[in-house]
Amino acid sequence: MGGTGALTVLAADQNQTVLTGALLAAIPIAMFAGLVSFFSPCVLPLVPGYLSYVTGMTGTDLAEARRGRMLAGASLFVLGFSAVFVSGGALFGNFGQTLLVHKDVLTKVFGALTIVLGLAFMGFVGGMTQREFRFHTRPAVGLAGAPLLGVLFGLGWTPCVGPTLGAVNFLAFNDASAGRGALLMTFYCAGLGVPFIVAAIAFRRTLGAFAWVKRHYAWVVRIGGGMLVAVGVLLVTGVWDHITYQMQIWSGSFTTGV
């Protein structure tokens, strides 16, 4: 009986190690996916419009607007879509915990879907990137409507955000924990939301940077889609689990040394 209990504890510890390592590997990918989403052709051109809407100012007044108002509007907008995305990440993580017994099969399935999403992001899969599910109800203009506009943004399927968001949700599912799923999506929201806030408080200066990115959209799409395809291949082949386990061993050794 004691031996069985010890084996159970050992198996649980090993499983916890793999899951924690998976989180360590997935966090930078989630944050980079959020950053790619922001600079995608479907989001970046709309940034001035979103900022104008959440601050209640016209485009010509944005450059002269007070930073406090710009910061407040952008932050409330980011909080709105973050609430939606983080809740979704927790839900996917919870499902992953429920179906943990089928983890190996589901990891390969989601890996294949992640490859498809990466190809869709690059435009090789027709239909997915042209479809969007968006609520066309408009909230009040200004700070009061900023959180609701963020929620509507989060609930809508935008052509470029969808593939990257779906891939991060698959990673949240793979982490098999509602808390880890929510944390992973928080980093995705940071990658997507921090540039929004930076654009708000330094609107005039960021216009030049945005113009440079627009001239290189092809590379943004290729890099973002390539990253998703690479993650999908790692999941399908089982290399992802090996990498995450090694990362956990490395982090544990580092913590012990400190």
Summary of the structure (lengths in Angstrom):
residues: 258
radius of gyration: 20.1
end to end distance: 36.9
largest distance: 74.8
contacts: 898
relative contact order: 0.21
helix: 82%
strand: 1%
